Amino acid sequence: MKAVILAAGYGTRLQRDVVADNSGRFAHLAGVAKPLLPVGRCALISHWVNGLTASGWVDSICVVTNDLYRAAFEEWATHFPNVKIVSDGTRSNDERLGAIACLQLAVKHFKTDDHVVVIGGDTLFKEDFSLHKVREQFADVQTKHGEACLVLSYRCKDEETHKYGILEVDGDLRVHCMKEKPRSSETESRRACPCFYVFSKTSLPMLDMFLEEKKNAPIEEKDAPGIFVSWLISRKPVYVHEISGRFDVGNLPSYVECDLYFKEKLQDVESYMV
């Protein structure tokens, strides 16, 4: 198993909030990529690397960033011998390739014939999240369907469905539809899908197929990784692993909430995620 952490975003909303804040409390966050933000006792992305390493599930981790933040990630990665940094070659949000193209870049870099776990670099989960449980469920669905992929879901509120990709599943927790930011009246499901996917090795060649189909499409149609998941559902079996909730660091209030949780509420730092 390989891991890819998507970290090529520019954090425009968060940086805008930091600049607008007059308290001075967050001045140290100016110009810092979201995955490198301090969350609790370490950088946000370090929680993932520590958890993945301790779990023994993956043998290498690829972080895809951009040329603007590449040097900062390379300095951070000196503490993690199992981490490789790959840049998408862009230096501004307007130049971005999109998360799906960044995932393709990492897969080609690995030259992998293995399953891949894909993680959003601005996302963390609550303390009950367990990589061991995800690993077990992925092995289980692979036994049933050798091409199966696994995604996560948690219950969101009625008024939040318009913010997220919402999964509709059957009784076996197989996904049959993913609706992108629907109104609550447009779906009975409240299964929000965060950026954490386990793609089977047979699904990876479909990245090329997807991007070829979308080569002339605007960036909005190939940016968020959930768009690829939605496209994949009709082509490969995709199942759900349920979790209790997530932190999605998009703006300053969401960062403060996440940081506070990891400083004050996380009970067992050493075993978090494992």
ChimeraX commands (.cxc) that place a marker at each C-alpha (Angstrom):
marker #1 position 0.00,0.00,0.00 radius 0.5
marker #1 position 1.17,3.50,-0.90 radius 0.5
marker #1 position -0.15,6.77,0.52 radius 0.5
marker #1 position -0.64,10.03,-1.34 radius 0.5
marker #1 position -1.30,13.23,0.58 radius 0.5
marker #1 position -2.76,16.00,-1.57 radius 0.5
marker #1 position -1.12,19.26,-0.51 radius 0.5
marker #1 position -0.94,21.41,-3.65 radius 0.5
marker #1 position -3.67,23.86,-2.68 radius 0.5
marker #1 position -2.98,27.52,-2.00 radius 0.5
marker #1 position -5.23,28.05,1.03 radius 0.5
marker #1 position -6.64,31.29,-0.35 radius 0.5
marker #1 position -9.59,31.51,2.08 radius 0.5
marker #1 position -7.45,30.86,5.14 radius 0.5
marker #1 position -4.75,33.32,4.10 radius 0.5
marker #1 position -7.41,35.94,3.40 radius 0.5
marker #1 position -8.75,35.44,6.93 radius 0.5
marker #1 position -5.27,35.66,8.45 radius 0.5
marker #1 position -4.58,38.96,6.69 radius 0.5
marker #1 position -7.98,40.35,7.74 radius 0.5
marker #1 position -7.55,39.37,11.41 radius 0.5
marker #1 position -6.60,42.36,13.57 radius 0.5
marker #1 position -5.89,40.50,16.79 radius 0.5
marker #1 position -2.34,39.53,15.86 radius 0.5
marker #1 position -2.92,36.04,17.29 radius 0.5
marker #1 position -2.56,34.37,13.91 radius 0.5
marker #1 position 0.17,36.41,12.26 radius 0.5
marker #1 position 2.50,33.37,12.45 radius 0.5
marker #1 position 0.20,31.53,10.02 radius 0.5
marker #1 position 0.74,34.01,7.18 radius 0.5
marker #1 position 2.22,32.28,4.16 radius 0.5
marker #1 position 2.02,28.79,5.71 radius 0.5
marker #1 position 0.55,25.98,3.61 radius 0.5
marker #1 position -2.51,24.45,5.30 radius 0.5
marker #1 position -0.97,20.98,5.79 radius 0.5
marker #1 position 1.96,22.61,7.60 radius 0.5
marker #1 position -0.20,24.59,10.03 radius 0.5
marker #1 position 0.50,23.77,13.69 radius 0.5
marker #1 position -2.35,21.62,15.03 radius 0.5
marker #1 position -1.87,20.56,18.62 radius 0.5
marker #1 position 1.73,19.54,19.13 radius 0.5
marker #1 position 2.80,19.21,15.47 radius 0.5
marker #1 position 1.96,20.17,11.89 radius 0.5
marker #1 position -1.40,18.96,10.60 radius 0.5
marker #1 position 0.23,16.69,8.01 radius 0.5
marker #1 position 2.57,15.20,10.63 radius 0.5
marker #1 position -0.43,13.61,12.35 radius 0.5
marker #1 position -1.03,11.67,9.13 radius 0.5
marker #1 position 2.58,10.66,8.61 radius 0.5
marker #1 position 2.95,9.57,12.24 radius 0.5
marker #1 position -0.28,7.56,12.10 radius 0.5
marker #1 position 0.43,5.93,8.75 radius 0.5
marker #1 position 3.96,5.02,9.83 radius 0.5
marker #1 position 2.90,3.60,13.19 radius 0.5
marker #1 position 0.10,1.58,11.59 radius 0.5
marker #1 position 2.55,-0.27,9.33 radius 0.5
marker #1 position -0.07,-0.14,6.57 radius 0.5
marker #1 position 1.93,1.79,3.97 radius 0.5
marker #1 position 5.55,1.44,2.85 radius 0.5
marker #1 position 5.93,4.94,1.43 radius 0.5
marker #1 position 4.16,8.31,1.45 radius 0.5
marker #1 position 4.11,10.82,-1.39 radius 0.5
marker #1 position 3.13,14.42,-0.69 radius 0.5
marker #1 position 2.09,16.42,-3.76 radius 0.5
marker #1 position 2.59,20.14,-3.29 radius 0.5
marker #1 position 3.35,23.12,-5.56 radius 0.5
marker #1 position 6.45,25.15,-6.34 radius 0.5
marker #1 position 5.39,27.96,-4.01 radius 0.5
marker #1 position 5.49,25.72,-0.93 radius 0.5
marker #1 position 7.91,23.05,-2.13 radius 0.5
marker #1 position 10.90,24.25,-0.11 radius 0.5
marker #1 position 8.82,24.38,3.10 radius 0.5
marker #1 position 7.59,20.81,2.58 radius 0.5
marker #1 position 11.07,19.56,1.75 radius 0.5
marker #1 position 12.39,21.07,4.99 radius 0.5
marker #1 position 9.52,19.49,6.96 radius 0.5
marker #1 position 10.12,16.10,5.27 radius 0.5
marker #1 position 13.72,15.90,6.49 radius 0.5
marker #1 position 12.25,14.42,9.69 radius 0.5
marker #1 position 10.42,11.64,7.82 radius 0.5
marker #1 position 12.60,9.26,5.76 radius 0.5
marker #1 position 9.56,7.47,4.27 radius 0.5
marker #1 position 8.14,10.69,2.75 radius 0.5
marker #1 position 8.78,11.90,-0.80 radius 0.5
marker #1 position 7.86,15.41,-1.97 radius 0.5
marker #1 position 6.59,15.94,-5.52 radius 0.5
marker #1 position 5.66,19.36,-6.94 radius 0.5
marker #1 position 2.98,19.98,-9.54 radius 0.5
marker #1 position 5.11,22.83,-10.92 radius 0.5
marker #1 position 2.60,25.62,-10.27 radius 0.5
marker #1 position 3.08,28.82,-8.29 radius 0.5
marker #1 position -0.43,30.28,-8.04 radius 0.5
marker #1 position -4.03,29.20,-7.55 radius 0.5
marker #1 position -4.87,30.23,-11.12 radius 0.5
marker #1 position -2.23,27.79,-12.43 radius 0.5
marker #1 position -3.37,24.82,-10.31 radius 0.5
marker #1 position -3.70,21.45,-12.00 radius 0.5
marker #1 position -6.47,20.18,-9.75 radius 0.5
marker #1 position -6.38,17.42,-7.16 radius 0.5
marker #1 position -7.10,14.60,-9.63 radius 0.5
marker #1 position -4.17,15.55,-11.87 radius 0.5
marker #1 position -1.99,15.79,-8.74 radius 0.5
marker #1 position -3.03,12.28,-7.75 radius 0.5
marker #1 position -2.16,11.05,-11.24 radius 0.5
marker #1 position 1.23,12.76,-10.91 radius 0.5
marker #1 position 1.92,10.88,-7.67 radius 0.5
marker #1 position 0.81,7.52,-9.09 radius 0.5
marker #1 position 3.14,7.96,-12.07 radius 0.5
marker #1 position 5.94,9.05,-9.72 radius 0.5
marker #1 position 5.54,5.85,-7.70 radius 0.5
marker #1 position 5.24,3.75,-10.89 radius 0.5
marker #1 position 3.06,1.70,-8.59 radius 0.5
marker #1 position 1.19,-1.52,-9.13 radius 0.5
marker #1 position -0.30,-1.35,-5.66 radius 0.5
marker #1 position -3.34,-0.02,-3.85 radius 0.5
marker #1 position -3.19,3.66,-2.86 radius 0.5
marker #1 position -4.73,5.53,0.06 radius 0.5
marker #1 position -5.41,9.17,-0.83 radius 0.5
marker #1 position -5.70,11.81,1.88 radius 0.5
marker #1 position -6.60,15.48,1.78 radius 0.5
marker #1 position -3.77,17.47,3.36 radius 0.5
marker #1 position -6.18,19.85,5.08 radius 0.5
marker #1 position -8.29,17.13,6.73 radius 0.5
marker #1 position -8.13,15.37,10.09 radius 0.5
marker #1 position -10.56,13.06,11.87 radius 0.5
marker #1 position -11.79,12.69,15.42 radius 0.5
marker #1 position -10.10,10.46,17.96 radius 0.5
marker #1 position -12.15,7.33,17.25 radius 0.5
marker #1 position -10.78,7.15,13.69 radius 0.5
marker #1 position -8.60,4.06,13.24 radius 0.5
marker #1 position -6.38,3.19,10.28 radius 0.5
marker #1 position -6.40,-0.40,11.53 radius 0.5
marker #1 position -10.20,-0.56,11.16 radius 0.5
marker #1 position -10.03,0.99,7.69 radius 0.5
marker #1 position -7.37,-1.53,6.70 radius 0.5
marker #1 position -9.52,-4.42,7.94 radius 0.5
marker #1 position -12.61,-3.23,6.07 radius 0.5
marker #1 position -10.67,-2.65,2.86 radius 0.5
marker #1 position -9.32,-6.21,3.09 radius 0.5
marker #1 position -12.88,-7.44,3.64 radius 0.5
marker #1 position -14.35,-5.69,0.59 radius 0.5
marker #1 position -11.36,-6.79,-1.49 radius 0.5
marker #1 position -12.17,-10.38,-0.56 radius 0.5
marker #1 position -15.70,-9.90,-1.88 radius 0.5
marker #1 position -14.76,-7.82,-4.92 radius 0.5
marker #1 position -11.12,-7.75,-6.03 radius 0.5
marker #1 position -11.55,-4.34,-7.67 radius 0.5
marker #1 position -13.35,-2.71,-4.73 radius 0.5
marker #1 position -12.44,0.73,-3.40 radius 0.5
marker #1 position -13.27,2.19,0.01 radius 0.5
marker #1 position -14.34,5.70,1.03 radius 0.5
marker #1 position -15.32,7.21,4.36 radius 0.5
marker #1 position -18.57,8.79,5.45 radius 0.5
marker #1 position -19.92,10.56,8.50 radius 0.5
marker #1 position -23.33,11.97,9.29 radius 0.5
marker #1 position -23.77,15.68,8.55 radius 0.5
marker #1 position -26.65,17.96,9.53 radius 0.5
marker #1 position -29.59,18.72,7.25 radius 0.5
marker #1 position -28.35,22.25,6.68 radius 0.5
marker #1 position -24.85,21.03,5.73 radius 0.5
marker #1 position -25.59,18.80,2.74 radius 0.5
marker #1 position -24.98,21.70,0.33 radius 0.5
marker #1 position -21.36,21.89,1.52 radius 0.5
marker #1 position -20.30,18.31,0.79 radius 0.5
marker #1 position -20.38,15.35,-1.54 radius 0.5
marker #1 position -23.21,13.16,-0.22 radius 0.5
marker #1 position -23.13,9.38,-0.63 radius 0.5
marker #1 position -26.19,7.23,-1.23 radius 0.5
marker #1 position -25.61,3.57,-0.31 radius 0.5
marker #1 position -27.42,0.24,-0.25 radius 0.5
marker #1 position -27.83,-2.18,2.64 radius 0.5
marker #1 position -24.34,-3.61,2.10 radius 0.5
marker #1 position -22.81,-0.12,2.32 radius 0.5
marker #1 position -22.00,-0.15,-1.37 radius 0.5
marker #1 position -22.19,3.33,-2.87 radius 0.5
marker #1 position -24.55,3.69,-5.81 radius 0.5
marker #1 position -24.52,7.48,-6.09 radius 0.5
marker #1 position -22.58,10.53,-4.92 radius 0.5
marker #1 position -24.37,13.85,-5.16 radius 0.5
marker #1 position -22.20,16.95,-5.19 radius 0.5
marker #1 position -23.42,19.54,-2.67 radius 0.5
marker #1 position -27.16,18.78,-2.93 radius 0.5
marker #1 position -29.88,20.63,-1.08 radius 0.5
marker #1 position -31.29,18.58,1.81 radius 0.5
marker #1 position -34.53,18.16,-0.14 radius 0.5
marker #1 position -32.64,16.53,-3.03 radius 0.5
marker #1 position -31.42,13.49,-1.08 radius 0.5
marker #1 position -32.48,11.49,1.96 radius 0.5
marker #1 position -28.85,10.67,2.71 radius 0.5
marker #1 position -26.76,12.62,5.22 radius 0.5
marker #1 position -23.54,10.69,4.49 radius 0.5
marker #1 position -20.85,13.30,3.88 radius 0.5
marker #1 position -17.72,12.00,2.17 radius 0.5
marker #1 position -14.36,13.46,3.29 radius 0.5
marker #1 position -11.15,13.34,1.26 radius 0.5
marker #1 position -9.86,9.94,2.32 radius 0.5
marker #1 position -10.11,7.19,-0.28 radius 0.5
marker #1 position -8.56,3.75,-0.65 radius 0.5
marker #1 position -8.26,3.08,-4.37 radius 0.5
marker #1 position -7.65,-0.47,-5.55 radius 0.5
marker #1 position -4.75,-0.91,-7.93 radius 0.5
marker #1 position -7.17,-1.81,-10.73 radius 0.5
marker #1 position -8.89,1.57,-10.36 radius 0.5
marker #1 position -5.72,3.65,-10.78 radius 0.5
marker #1 position -5.49,3.38,-14.59 radius 0.5
marker #1 position -8.91,5.02,-14.68 radius 0.5
marker #1 position -7.31,8.31,-13.62 radius 0.5
marker #1 position -5.91,8.57,-17.15 radius 0.5
marker #1 position -9.31,7.74,-18.62 radius 0.5
marker #1 position -11.06,10.36,-16.49 radius 0.5
marker #1 position -8.55,13.11,-17.26 radius 0.5
marker #1 position -8.65,12.29,-20.97 radius 0.5
marker #1 position -12.43,12.69,-20.91 radius 0.5
marker #1 position -12.08,16.00,-19.06 radius 0.5
marker #1 position -9.04,17.40,-20.92 radius 0.5
marker #1 position -11.02,20.30,-22.41 radius 0.5
marker #1 position -13.23,20.85,-19.36 radius 0.5
marker #1 position -12.80,23.82,-16.99 radius 0.5
marker #1 position -10.70,23.23,-13.88 radius 0.5
marker #1 position -13.84,23.12,-11.71 radius 0.5
marker #1 position -14.82,19.81,-13.36 radius 0.5
marker #1 position -11.54,18.07,-12.48 radius 0.5
marker #1 position -10.32,19.82,-9.35 radius 0.5
marker #1 position -11.89,18.21,-6.28 radius 0.5
marker #1 position -10.98,14.51,-5.87 radius 0.5
marker #1 position -14.59,13.70,-5.05 radius 0.5
marker #1 position -15.45,14.36,-8.69 radius 0.5
marker #1 position -13.32,11.38,-9.67 radius 0.5
marker #1 position -14.93,9.24,-6.96 radius 0.5
marker #1 position -18.39,10.16,-8.27 radius 0.5
marker #1 position -17.30,9.19,-11.80 radius 0.5
marker #1 position -15.73,5.94,-10.55 radius 0.5
marker #1 position -18.83,4.67,-8.71 radius 0.5
marker #1 position -20.52,3.41,-11.88 radius 0.5
marker #1 position -17.31,1.72,-13.05 radius 0.5
marker #1 position -15.88,0.02,-9.94 radius 0.5
marker #1 position -17.46,-1.21,-6.69 radius 0.5
marker #1 position -17.06,1.45,-3.99 radius 0.5
marker #1 position -17.92,0.79,-0.34 radius 0.5
marker #1 position -18.24,2.95,2.76 radius 0.5
marker #1 position -16.40,2.90,6.08 radius 0.5
marker #1 position -18.26,4.94,8.71 radius 0.5
marker #1 position -16.57,7.45,11.02 radius 0.5
marker #1 position -17.91,9.95,13.55 radius 0.5
marker #1 position -16.66,13.21,12.05 radius 0.5
marker #1 position -13.86,15.26,10.57 radius 0.5
marker #1 position -12.05,18.57,10.67 radius 0.5
marker #1 position -11.78,20.32,7.32 radius 0.5
marker #1 position -9.43,23.28,7.63 radius 0.5
marker #1 position -10.72,25.74,5.05 radius 0.5
marker #1 position -10.84,29.08,6.86 radius 0.5
marker #1 position -9.59,30.57,10.12 radius 0.5
marker #1 position -12.55,29.54,12.34 radius 0.5
marker #1 position -12.27,25.92,11.16 radius 0.5
marker #1 position -8.53,25.99,11.87 radius 0.5
marker #1 position -9.09,27.34,15.39 radius 0.5
marker #1 position -11.68,24.61,16.08 radius 0.5
marker #1 position -9.32,21.88,14.87 radius 0.5
marker #1 position -6.31,23.21,16.78 radius 0.5
marker #1 position -8.34,23.50,19.98 radius 0.5
marker #1 position -9.55,19.90,19.70 radius 0.5
marker #1 position -6.01,18.57,19.34 radius 0.5
marker #1 position -4.71,20.74,22.17 radius 0.5
marker #1 position -7.47,20.13,24.69 radius 0.5
marker #1 position -9.67,17.15,23.77 radius 0.5
marker #1 position -7.42,14.54,22.17 radius 0.5
marker #1 position -6.85,12.01,24.95 radius 0.5
marker #1 position -4.22,9.63,23.54 radius 0.5
marker #1 position -1.83,11.46,21.25 radius 0.5
marker #1 position 0.51,8.50,20.81 radius 0.5
marker #1 position -2.11,6.10,19.49 radius 0.5
marker #1 position -4.15,8.65,17.50 radius 0.5
marker #1 position -5.23,7.19,14.15 radius 0.5
marker #1 position -3.47,3.86,14.63 radius 0.5
marker link #1:1,2 radius 0.2
marker link #1:2,3 radius 0.2
marker link #1:3,4 radius 0.2
marker link #1:4,5 radius 0.2
marker link #1:5,6 radius 0.2
marker link #1:6,7 radius 0.2
marker link #1:7,8 radius 0.2
marker link #1:8,9 radius 0.2
marker link #1:9,10 radius 0.2
marker link #1:10,11 radius 0.2
marker link #1:11,12 radius 0.2
marker link #1:12,13 radius 0.2
marker link #1:13,14 radius 0.2
marker link #1:14,15 radius 0.2
marker link #1:15,16 radius 0.2
marker link #1:16,17 radius 0.2
marker link #1:17,18 radius 0.2
marker link #1:18,19 radius 0.2
marker link #1:19,20 radius 0.2
marker link #1:20,21 radius 0.2
marker link #1:21,22 radius 0.2
marker link #1:22,23 radius 0.2
marker link #1:23,24 radius 0.2
marker link #1:24,25 radius 0.2
marker link #1:25,26 radius 0.2
marker link #1:26,27 radius 0.2
marker link #1:27,28 radius 0.2
marker link #1:28,29 radius 0.2
marker link #1:29,30 radius 0.2
marker link #1:30,31 radius 0.2
marker link #1:31,32 radius 0.2
marker link #1:32,33 radius 0.2
marker link #1:33,34 radius 0.2
marker link #1:34,35 radius 0.2
marker link #1:35,36 radius 0.2
marker link #1:36,37 radius 0.2
marker link #1:37,38 radius 0.2
marker link #1:38,39 radius 0.2
marker link #1:39,40 radius 0.2
marker link #1:40,41 radius 0.2
marker link #1:41,42 radius 0.2
marker link #1:42,43 radius 0.2
marker link #1:43,44 radius 0.2
marker link #1:44,45 radius 0.2
marker link #1:45,46 radius 0.2
marker link #1:46,47 radius 0.2
marker link #1:47,48 radius 0.2
marker link #1:48,49 radius 0.2
marker link #1:49,50 radius 0.2
marker link #1:50,51 radius 0.2
marker link #1:51,52 radius 0.2
marker link #1:52,53 radius 0.2
marker link #1:53,54 radius 0.2
marker link #1:54,55 radius 0.2
marker link #1:55,56 radius 0.2
marker link #1:56,57 radius 0.2
marker link #1:57,58 radius 0.2
marker link #1:58,59 radius 0.2
marker link #1:59,60 radius 0.2
marker link #1:60,61 radius 0.2
marker link #1:61,62 radius 0.2
marker link #1:62,63 radius 0.2
marker link #1:63,64 radius 0.2
marker link #1:64,65 radius 0.2
marker link #1:65,66 radius 0.2
marker link #1:66,67 radius 0.2
marker link #1:67,68 radius 0.2
marker link #1:68,69 radius 0.2
marker link #1:69,70 radius 0.2
marker link #1:70,71 radius 0.2
marker link #1:71,72 radius 0.2
marker link #1:72,73 radius 0.2
marker link #1:73,74 radius 0.2
marker link #1:74,75 radius 0.2
marker link #1:75,76 radius 0.2
marker link #1:76,77 radius 0.2
marker link #1:77,78 radius 0.2
marker link #1:78,79 radius 0.2
marker link #1:79,80 radius 0.2
marker link #1:80,81 radius 0.2
marker link #1:81,82 radius 0.2
marker link #1:82,83 radius 0.2
marker link #1:83,84 radius 0.2
marker link #1:84,85 radius 0.2
marker link #1:85,86 radius 0.2
marker link #1:86,87 radius 0.2
marker link #1:87,88 radius 0.2
marker link #1:88,89 radius 0.2
marker link #1:89,90 radius 0.2
marker link #1:90,91 radius 0.2
marker link #1:91,92 radius 0.2
marker link #1:92,93 radius 0.2
marker link #1:93,94 radius 0.2
marker link #1:94,95 radius 0.2
marker link #1:95,96 radius 0.2
marker link #1:96,97 radius 0.2
marker link #1:97,98 radius 0.2
marker link #1:98,99 radius 0.2
marker link #1:99,100 radius 0.2
marker link #1:100,101 radius 0.2
marker link #1:101,102 radius 0.2
marker link #1:102,103 radius 0.2
marker link #1:103,104 radius 0.2
marker link #1:104,105 radius 0.2
marker link #1:105,106 radius 0.2
marker link #1:106,107 radius 0.2
marker link #1:107,108 radius 0.2
marker link #1:108,109 radius 0.2
marker link #1:109,110 radius 0.2
marker link #1:110,111 radius 0.2
marker link #1:111,112 radius 0.2
marker link #1:112,113 radius 0.2
marker link #1:113,114 radius 0.2
marker link #1:114,115 radius 0.2
marker link #1:115,116 radius 0.2
marker link #1:116,117 radius 0.2
marker link #1:117,118 radius 0.2
marker link #1:118,119 radius 0.2
marker link #1:119,120 radius 0.2
marker link #1:120,121 radius 0.2
marker link #1:121,122 radius 0.2
marker link #1:122,123 radius 0.2
marker link #1:123,124 radius 0.2
marker link #1:124,125 radius 0.2
marker link #1:125,126 radius 0.2
marker link #1:126,127 radius 0.2
marker link #1:127,128 radius 0.2
marker link #1:128,129 radius 0.2
marker link #1:129,130 radius 0.2
marker link #1:130,131 radius 0.2
marker link #1:131,132 radius 0.2
marker link #1:132,133 radius 0.2
marker link #1:133,134 radius 0.2
marker link #1:134,135 radius 0.2
marker link #1:135,136 radius 0.2
marker link #1:136,137 radius 0.2
marker link #1:137,138 radius 0.2
marker link #1:138,139 radius 0.2
marker link #1:139,140 radius 0.2
marker link #1:140,141 radius 0.2
marker link #1:141,142 radius 0.2
marker link #1:142,143 radius 0.2
marker link #1:143,144 radius 0.2
marker link #1:144,145 radius 0.2
marker link #1:145,146 radius 0.2
marker link #1:146,147 radius 0.2
marker link #1:147,148 radius 0.2
marker link #1:148,149 radius 0.2
marker link #1:149,150 radius 0.2
marker link #1:150,151 radius 0.2
marker link #1:151,152 radius 0.2
marker link #1:152,153 radius 0.2
marker link #1:153,154 radius 0.2
marker link #1:154,155 radius 0.2
marker link #1:155,156 radius 0.2
marker link #1:156,157 radius 0.2
marker link #1:157,158 radius 0.2
marker link #1:158,159 radius 0.2
marker link #1:159,160 radius 0.2
marker link #1:160,161 radius 0.2
marker link #1:161,162 radius 0.2
marker link #1:162,163 radius 0.2
marker link #1:163,164 radius 0.2
marker link #1:164,165 radius 0.2
marker link #1:165,166 radius 0.2
marker link #1:166,167 radius 0.2
marker link #1:167,168 radius 0.2
marker link #1:168,169 radius 0.2
marker link #1:169,170 radius 0.2
marker link #1:170,171 radius 0.2
marker link #1:171,172 radius 0.2
marker link #1:172,173 radius 0.2
marker link #1:173,174 radius 0.2
marker link #1:174,175 radius 0.2
marker link #1:175,176 radius 0.2
marker link #1:176,177 radius 0.2
marker link #1:177,178 radius 0.2
marker link #1:178,179 radius 0.2
marker link #1:179,180 radius 0.2
marker link #1:180,181 radius 0.2
marker link #1:181,182 radius 0.2
marker link #1:182,183 radius 0.2
marker link #1:183,184 radius 0.2
marker link #1:184,185 radius 0.2
marker link #1:185,186 radius 0.2
marker link #1:186,187 radius 0.2
marker link #1:187,188 radius 0.2
marker link #1:188,189 radius 0.2
marker link #1:189,190 radius 0.2
marker link #1:190,191 radius 0.2
marker link #1:191,192 radius 0.2
marker link #1:192,193 radius 0.2
marker link #1:193,194 radius 0.2
marker link #1:194,195 radius 0.2
marker link #1:195,196 radius 0.2
marker link #1:196,197 radius 0.2
marker link #1:197,198 radius 0.2
marker link #1:198,199 radius 0.2
marker link #1:199,200 radius 0.2
marker link #1:200,201 radius 0.2
marker link #1:201,202 radius 0.2
marker link #1:202,203 radius 0.2
marker link #1:203,204 radius 0.2
marker link #1:204,205 radius 0.2
marker link #1:205,206 radius 0.2
marker link #1:206,207 radius 0.2
marker link #1:207,208 radius 0.2
marker link #1:208,209 radius 0.2
marker link #1:209,210 radius 0.2
marker link #1:210,211 radius 0.2
marker link #1:211,212 radius 0.2
marker link #1:212,213 radius 0.2
marker link #1:213,214 radius 0.2
marker link #1:214,215 radius 0.2
marker link #1:215,216 radius 0.2
marker link #1:216,217 radius 0.2
marker link #1:217,218 radius 0.2
marker link #1:218,219 radius 0.2
marker link #1:219,220 radius 0.2
marker link #1:220,221 radius 0.2
marker link #1:221,222 radius 0.2
marker link #1:222,223 radius 0.2
marker link #1:223,224 radius 0.2
marker link #1:224,225 radius 0.2
marker link #1:225,226 radius 0.2
marker link #1:226,227 radius 0.2
marker link #1:227,228 radius 0.2
marker link #1:228,229 radius 0.2
marker link #1:229,230 radius 0.2
marker link #1:230,231 radius 0.2
marker link #1:231,232 radius 0.2
marker link #1:232,233 radius 0.2
marker link #1:233,234 radius 0.2
marker link #1:234,235 radius 0.2
marker link #1:235,236 radius 0.2
marker link #1:236,237 radius 0.2
marker link #1:237,238 radius 0.2
marker link #1:238,239 radius 0.2
marker link #1:239,240 radius 0.2
marker link #1:240,241 radius 0.2
marker link #1:241,242 radius 0.2
marker link #1:242,243 radius 0.2
marker link #1:243,244 radius 0.2
marker link #1:244,245 radius 0.2
marker link #1:245,246 radius 0.2
marker link #1:246,247 radius 0.2
marker link #1:247,248 radius 0.2
marker link #1:248,249 radius 0.2
marker link #1:249,250 radius 0.2
marker link #1:250,251 radius 0.2
marker link #1:251,252 radius 0.2
marker link #1:252,253 radius 0.2
marker link #1:253,254 radius 0.2
marker link #1:254,255 radius 0.2
marker link #1:255,256 radius 0.2
marker link #1:256,257 radius 0.2
marker link #1:257,258 radius 0.2
marker link #1:258,259 radius 0.2
marker link #1:259,260 radius 0.2
marker link #1:260,261 radius 0.2
marker link #1:261,262 radius 0.2
marker link #1:262,263 radius 0.2
marker link #1:263,264 radius 0.2
marker link #1:264,265 radius 0.2
marker link #1:265,266 radius 0.2
marker link #1:266,267 radius 0.2
marker link #1:267,268 radius 0.2
marker link #1:268,269 radius 0.2
marker link #1:269,270 radius 0.2
marker link #1:270,271 radius 0.2
marker link #1:271,272 radius 0.2
marker link #1:272,273 radius 0.2
marker link #1:273,274 radius 0.2
view
